[in-house]
Amino acid sequence: MKKMKRNEEWMEIYKNGDKAGFTQLYERLYEPLYCFLYRYTQEEQLSIDIVHDTFEILQKKKQAFNPAKGTVKAYLFQIAYRLLINKLNRRKKWRSLLPFLAPQSNHSISMDEKLWVQQAIADLPDKQRAIILLVYYEDLPQNEIASILDIPIGTVKSRLHTAMNTLKNNLEEDFHAER
């Protein structure tokens, strides 16, 4: 119980502008967060990325923490779990839209298939290619992409839709031509 109370104290110190509080929270809660995420996903890099993103969100939303609603640990786990579910859902969506981009358990992607995908992405118009790279490779949500590219979110959605259709068509043609 003493440890819990200490985390709350560090959070209050951090909320008041002392970076030492953040450092203490990070040192105390990094490992439990990472272990939870790794046990859930069995993916080291994904778990590390989500822990990092969780602490970035804490930095942005430190004032939103309300000790009356729960502990700092619970708050961070909630953030991490939401990030994890969002990333996993995005992966599922990508796998359903472009199944050849995700390795199947009984079929691994050959180097030729990887090169086809890379070339198909490289052949996209610049604006569509930027969207695909930011969504698929950087795993960014559409609102952040809109901000990065300084375009409306509707434009992000339409370019993504167009790019996906173009990729599907081009890669299906290449796949069938090769067989």
C-alpha positions in Angstrom: 0.0 0.0 0.0 2.9 2.3 0.7 4.1 2.0 -2.9 0.7 3.0 -4.2 0.6 6.0 -2.1 4.1 7.0 -3.2 3.0 6.8 -6.9 0.2 9.2 -6.1 2.6 11.5 -4.4 4.9 11.5 -7.4 2.0 12.2 -9.7 1.0 15.2 -7.6 4.6 16.4 -7.7 4.7 15.9 -11.5 1.3 17.7 -12.0 2.8 20.7 -10.2 5.5 21.0 -12.7 8.4 18.9 -11.2 9.9 16.6 -13.8 11.3 14.4 -11.0 7.8 13.1 -10.4 7.5 12.0 -14.0 10.9 10.2 -13.8 9.9 8.4 -10.6 6.6 7.3 -12.1 8.3 6.1 -15.2 10.9 4.2 -13.3 8.3 2.5 -11.0 5.6 1.8 -13.6 7.5 1.1 -16.8 8.2 -2.6 -16.0 4.7 -3.5 -14.8 3.2 -1.9 -17.9 5.6 -3.6 -20.2 5.1 -7.0 -18.6 1.3 -6.7 -18.9 1.5 -5.7 -22.6 4.1 -8.3 -23.5 2.1 -11.0 -21.8 -0.9 -9.9 -23.8 0.8 -9.6 -27.2 4.0 -11.7 -27.0 5.5 -8.9 -29.1 8.5 -7.1 -27.6 8.6 -4.1 -29.9 4.9 -3.4 -29.8 4.9 -3.6 -26.0 7.8 -1.1 -25.8 6.1 1.2 -28.3 2.8 1.2 -26.3 4.6 1.9 -23.0 6.4 4.8 -24.6 3.1 6.1 -26.1 1.4 5.7 -22.8 3.9 7.9 -21.0 3.6 10.5 -23.8 -0.1 10.6 -23.3 0.5 11.0 -19.6 2.7 14.0 -20.3 -0.1 15.6 -22.4 -2.9 14.7 -20.1 -1.3 14.8 -16.6 -3.9 17.3 -15.4 -6.7 15.0 -16.4 -5.7 12.4 -13.7 -8.1 12.4 -10.9 -7.0 10.5 -7.8 -10.6 10.2 -6.6 -11.2 7.9 -9.7 -8.3 5.6 -9.1 -4.6 5.1 -8.8 -1.9 6.4 -11.1 -1.1 2.8 -12.0 -4.7 2.1 -13.0 -4.8 5.3 -15.0 -1.7 4.3 -16.9 -2.9 0.7 -17.5 -6.1 2.1 -18.8 -4.3 4.3 -21.3 -2.0 1.5 -22.3 -4.8 -1.0 -22.7 -6.8 1.4 -24.9 -3.7 2.1 -27.1 -3.1 -1.7 -27.4 -6.7 -2.4 -28.4 -6.6 0.4 -31.0 -3.4 -0.9 -32.5 -4.6 -4.4 -32.6 -7.9 -3.4 -34.2 -6.0 -1.4 -36.8 -3.9 -4.4 -37.6 -7.0 -6.6 -38.0 -8.5 -4.0 -40.4 -5.3 -3.9 -42.4 -5.1 -7.7 -42.5 -8.6 -8.0 -43.8 -8.1 -5.3 -46.4 -4.7 -6.4 -47.6 -4.1 -9.9 -46.3 -0.9 -10.3 -48.3 0.8 -7.7 -46.1 0.4 -9.8 -43.0 2.2 -13.2 -42.8 -0.1 -16.1 -42.2 0.8 -18.9 -39.9 1.0 -21.4 -42.7 2.4 -19.0 -45.3 5.3 -16.6 -44.9 5.7 -13.8 -47.3 8.4 -14.3 -49.8 11.0 -11.7 -50.7 9.3 -11.3 -54.1 5.9 -10.6 -52.5 7.5 -8.0 -50.2 9.1 -6.4 -53.2 5.8 -6.4 -55.1 4.1 -4.6 -52.1 7.0 -2.1 -51.8 6.9 -1.4 -55.5 3.1 -1.0 -55.5 3.3 1.5 -52.7 6.1 3.4 -54.5 4.0 3.6 -57.6 1.1 5.3 -55.8 0.7 9.0 -56.4 2.7 11.1 -53.8 -0.4 12.1 -51.8 -1.8 8.6 -51.5 1.7 7.1 -50.8 2.1 9.5 -47.8 -1.2 8.4 -46.4 -0.4 4.7 -46.7 3.0 5.1 -45.1 1.7 7.1 -42.2 -1.3 4.8 -41.6 0.3 1.4 -42.2 4.0 1.8 -41.4 3.7 4.5 -38.7 0.4 3.3 -37.4 -0.9 6.8 -36.9 -4.6 7.6 -36.5 -6.3 9.5 -39.2 -6.7 12.7 -37.1 -3.0 12.9 -36.5 -2.3 12.3 -40.2 -4.7 15.1 -41.1 -2.7 17.3 -38.7 0.7 16.2 -40.1 -0.3 16.7 -43.7 -2.4 19.8 -42.9 -5.5 18.5 -44.7 -9.0 17.8 -43.5 -9.7 14.4 -42.1 -12.2 13.7 -44.9 -9.4 14.1 -47.4 -7.3 11.6 -45.4 -10.1 9.1 -45.5 -10.8 9.6 -49.3 -7.1 9.3 -50.2 -6.7 6.2 -48.0 -9.7 4.6 -49.6 -8.4 5.4 -53.1 -4.9 4.2 -52.2 -6.2 0.9 -50.8 -8.3 0.2 -53.9 -5.4 1.0 -56.1 -3.1 -1.3 -54.1 -5.6 -4.1 -54.1 -6.1 -3.9 -57.8 -2.4 -3.6 -58.7 -1.3 -6.3 -56.4 -4.1 -8.7 -57.5 -3.1 -8.1 -61.1 0.6 -8.7 -60.3 -0.2 -11.8 -58.2 -2.5 -13.4 -60.9 0.0 -12.5 -63.7 2.8 -14.3 -61.8 0.8 -17.5 -61.3 
